[in-house]
């Protein structure tokens, strides 16, 4: 079995990349002196997201797309951008979750079958992780189901532990809810108020409310976890803003959570800019990629009316819409669609053409939105301020974007991406007005 070097963010694994069977040996912890020089190293704080493949409510919930991003991607982005963790890990037993975690820049700990049962607790999985990672001193256990988490929350909690000396910190949210005593069925008793006087019901503004755990994160030092605790020692709570406190437990939460994350979610370090140019690949985005040829050898293509309306709405909002294709499409056929957009076909280098359009309009890349679906779109997708692909786009294109549509190409994907742009532009306008 490989040894784990102090401070290294690597897992103990066999040649197949899975944790070796059995409990790993307890490793000798190096002193903080740093090779006898007396330089104290800061404690190693690791973010750990537990993402088991099994889910009784929603199959593979952790990587189901929420507002165009895999659910786990929202918290991974916040954790990585916070800059407070020496390492960011996903503990999983599933190949697809592992692939998504690595795509977002996290390291992966392959969880054992013993820690992946329905009866296994979060503490079981965290302790297993620590057994393989002797370098970790503090664990920030972040729930994958909290998509509105922001880096600033994690930064403040890290400060509470590192500078204020807390052993454990957990997230709470303030709620203004009146609680009543539960009565068993069939028992004729009266319920009793638990946190109010019914004769003097306070107004919301006159009542501070109560603090509830929201499950977003639990930070704890190693010695507490090894004793079987996630909360203990010198303990504190961190109060999150109500609009950031989103927890997805059941399917009915999904559409509500999508609206919340679009308005209150964290979209990355760089601020969004207003979109001025929208570029769409014709084949497989505007159309479904199917080509029909008539008896007289004329090309016939089809598109969804919803997508045509999407183009119209984009243009009405002041966004320039242009279409592009690497294929030698018939311009006569495209003009018959009556979309009134500038088009370029037979394009060997899409990035060069879109870059020329951008410069012509005096825009930066952050002001460009791009909808593509092929390998040839990959560079444009990476450069654009907002990028999207239809649900049936190729794997390379999906890895390069910030939004994956629920709809397929030629089946409403353009309209869906346009709606996504409108929601984000509303966010941009609101932030400018503050």
N, C-alpha and C positions, 0 to 999 in steps of 0.2 A: 504494500500500500504506500502511495506517495505521501511524503510529509507535507505539512502546510507551513510555509515560511511566515514569520511574523510580519503582519501588515499586508500580506498578499491577499488579493480577493480571488482566490481560486477554490474550487471544491475538491474534496477527496473523491476520486472516481476511479473506476476500472477503465481499461482501454476502450470500452464501448460507450464511455461517457455517462455511465450510471453509477450512483453511489455503491460502493462495495457492500456486500452482505455483512451483517453483524455490526456491532457497535465499534466505532473507530477508537483507537487508543487515545487516552487523555494525553494531551501534549503539554510540555513544559512551557509555561508562559514566560516570555522574556521580560526582563525588568524594563522600566520606562527610561532607564539611563542612557540607552542608545550606545552600545559598544563601549561602555566605560567613560564616555565623555561627559556624563552628568547632564545631558540635554533631555528634558522630559518630553516624551511624545504625547500629543493629544490623544484622548481616548478614541478608539475606532468606533464610529457610529455607523451602523448599517441599516438601510431601509430594507424591510422584508415584506413582500406582498404574497400572501398565501392564495394560491389559485388552483384548487383541485379540479380535475376534469369532470368529476361527477357532480350533478346538480339536480335535486329532485324537482325544483320549480321550473328552471329554464335550462335546457341542455346547453352545455358549454357557455354558460352565461358570461363568464369572465372575458370572452373574446367576441361576444355578440356585438355588432356595431351599434353604437349609441351616437346619434348625430354625426354619423359618418366615420367614427373612430372606434376601434375595439375598446370595450368598456375598461379593460385594464390599462389601456394606453393613456387615459386621462390622468390617472394617479401616477403612472410612471413618468409622464412628462413633468408633473409638478415636483416629484421627488428629485429627478435629475436636475431640473432647473433651479431647485432651491440652493444647491451648492453646499449643503451642510453634511452630506453623507460621504464617507470614504468609499462606500460601495452600495450599490442598489441591486437587490436580488428579488427574483421570483421563485417561490418554492412550488413546484408542480409535479404531477405524475403523468402529464399529457403532452404528447409531441406537438400538437397544434398550438397549445398555450406556450410551450417553450419557444417555438418559432416566432410568435408574435412578441414575446418578451425580448428576445434578442434583436428583433427588428427595431424596437424602441430604444435599444441601448442598454438593457438590463442584463445582468448575469443570471444564470439559472442554477438552482439547486434541485436535482431530481429527487423528489420525495420517495421514501420507501413505501411499500404496500402497507406496512404496519401503521404508518402515519397518514394513510390515504383512505381509511375506512370511513363509513358514514358515522361511526361512533367516535372517531378520532377528534380531539379538540384542537383548537388553535395552539394552545400551550404545548401539546404533544409535538406539533410540527415545528414550533419555534425552538423547543429544546433539541429536537433532532438536528435542526440547522446549526445550532451552537456547538453541538458535539463534533461537527465537521469543520467548524470555523473558530479556531482558538484565538484568532486575531481580533474577533469582535468583542467590544466591551459594552456597547449599548445597542439595543434593537429598537428601531422604530417600526412597529407592526402597523402597516397601512392597509386599510380594507380596499379591495379592488372595486367594491360597490359604492364608492363615494366619489363620483365623477366631478363634483364641483370643488374639490380640494385645491387650494392655491399654495404656491411656494412660500408666500409670506407666513402662512400658518405654521409651516414646518420650520421655518427659520426662527420664529419666536419660541417654539417649543424647544428647539435645540439650544437656544440661549438660556432657557429656564433650567435645563439639565447641566449644561457645561459651565455656566457662569453663576447661576443661583443655587446650584447644588442639590436640585431635586433628584430623587432616585427613580421616580415614575411620574409621568404626566399623561393624561388621557383627555380626549375631546368630549365636550358637552355642548348642548344647545339649550337656549332659554325658551320655555314654552309657557303659554298662558292658558292652561287647561285645568278645569275643576275636576277633582277626583272624588269618586263615591265608593263606599264599601260594597263589595260583591255579596250577593245573596245566593245561596245554593238553590237549585231548582227544586221545587216541591216544598220548600221551607217558607212558612208564612212569617216572615220577619220584615221589619222596615230597614231600608238602607240608611246609612249614616254618611254625612259629608266628611271627607278626609282632610280637605285643605281649604275650606271656606265656611263662612257663616251664611246660610241661605237668606237670613233676614237682613244681611248687610252685604249683598253681593258687590264686590268692588268693580269699578270700571277698569278696563284694561290699562289705561294710562295711570291709574292709581295703585296698580299692583305690579310688583317686580317680577312675578311669575316664579317658576321653579327650573332648576337645572336638571337635564336628563342626559345620560350618555347617548351619543349619536352613533357610536361605533366607527367613526372615521379613522381614528388611530389610537394606538396604545404604545407609548415609549416606556421602556424600563431598562435598568442596568442589569448586567449579566448575573450578578450575585442574587438578585431578586428572582429572576426567571429560573435559575438553577434550584432555588428553594420552592419553586412551584407557584410563583406569583407574577402577575402582570401589573398589579397595583399594590403598592405597599411602600414601606420605608418613609422617607420624607416625600410626601405625595401631594400632587396638585392637579387641578383640572385646567383645561384651556378652553375658553368659550369661543366657539365658532359663530360666525354670522349666520342667521337663520336661512338666508338665501343660498348659502354655501353648504348647508346641511342636507344633503340628498343621499338617501340610502335606498338601493334597489333590492327588494326582497322577493317581490312577486311580479308576474307579467304585467299586471295592470299599472304598475309604477312606470313602465317603460316610456309610453308617450308623454307622460307628465315630466319625467326626468329629461327627455330630449329637449323640451321647451326650456326647462330650467338651465340645462347645461349650455344651451345656445346663448342664453342671456347672462348667466353668471359664471360660466366655466372659464378655465384658464386655457388660453390658446397659444401660449408660447412667450418667449422673452421679448420678441419684437412686437411693437404695437401694430395693430391692423391699420391699414390705410384704405381710403375710399377707392373702390374699383372704378377704373375709367375705360378699360379695354377687356372684352371677353372674347376669347378665342376658342373655337370648338373644332375638333377633328370631325370631318364629315362621316367617314366610314366607321361604323361601329359606335358612334356617339349620337350624331343627328339621325343616322340610319341604323338599322340593325345589322348592317354589313352584308345583307343579301343583295345580289344583283340579278335582275331578270332581263333576259334578252328576247326581244320580239322577233317575229318572223323576218322582218326586214333589217335585222341586226342592230336595232336601236336598243340602247340601254334603258332599263326601267328600274327606278328605285322608289322606295316608300319611306315615309316619315310619319311621326305621330303628331296630330294636331295640337296636343298639349305642349309639345316642344316648340312648335311654331308660335304658340301663345307666349311661351317662355321667352323667346327671342324678342317678341313685340314688347313685353313688359320690361325687359332689360333696356331696350332702346328708349322706351318712354321715360325711364328713370335716368336717362342721360349717359348710358354706357354704350360705347361703340362695340358692335358685334361683328366679328369676322370669322370666316370659315376657312379651313385648310385641309388639304389631302395630299398624300404622297402618290396617290394613284392618278392616272390620267383620266379623270372624270370628264364627262361631257358637260361643258359649260352651258350648252343649250338645255340639257336636262336639268341642271341645277337652277338655271334662271327660270325654268317653268315652275319651280317651287314657290316663286314670288316671295322670297324672304327678304329681299332688298338689303343684302349684305355683301360686302366686299369678299371675294373668294380667291384663293390661290390653289391651283391644282398642279400635279406633277412636281411636287416639292421634294427634292432629295434631302434637304436639311431644314427641318421645321424650325429649329432653334434660330437659325440665321434669319429666316423670314420674319418670325415673331419679334426678334430683337430689332429688326429694321422697322417694323410697325411701331414698336415701343418708342424708338428714338424719334421717329417721324412725328409722333404725338407728344413728345417731350415728357415721357413718363418714366418712372422707375419701375423695377420688376414687381414691387409690392403693390402697384396699382393695376396689375394684370391678373386676370383670372383665366385659367386654362382647363378645359375638359378634354381629356384624351383617354385612349384605351389600349395603345400598342407600345411596343418597345421604342418605336420611333418618336413617341411623345414623351419619353421618360425625362429627357433633359429640360424640356419646357415645363413639365410638371414640377420638377425640382426647383426651377427658377421662379415660377409664378408666386405671387403673394397669396393667392387662393388657388388650390388645385383640386380637381375631382376626377373620378372615373366612374363609369357605369358598373353595375354589379357584376357583369360578365367580362370585365376587362382582364387582360393578361396579368399574370402574377407580378411581373417586373413593374408594370404601371401601377398596380395596387400598392406596391411597397414605396412608391415615390410620392404618394399624395397625402393630403390631410383630410380628405373626405371621400368616402366610398358610398355611392348611391345605393338605395334599395332597388331602384329600377334598372332594367337593362338598357343597352344602347338601342335607340329607335323606339323605345317603349316608355318614354317619360323621364329619362335620366337628365336631359338638358333642363327641363322645367323644374325638376327636383333640385338640381344644383343652383339654378337661378333663385329659387326660394331660399336656399341656404345663404346665398350671397346677400339677399335682401335683409335677412335676419342679422347677419354679421355687420352689414352697413348701418343698420339701426343702432347696433352696439357702438360703432365708431362715432356716429353722430351724437349719441347720448354722452359718451365720454368727453367729446369736445365741448359740450355744453356745460359740463360740471366745472 
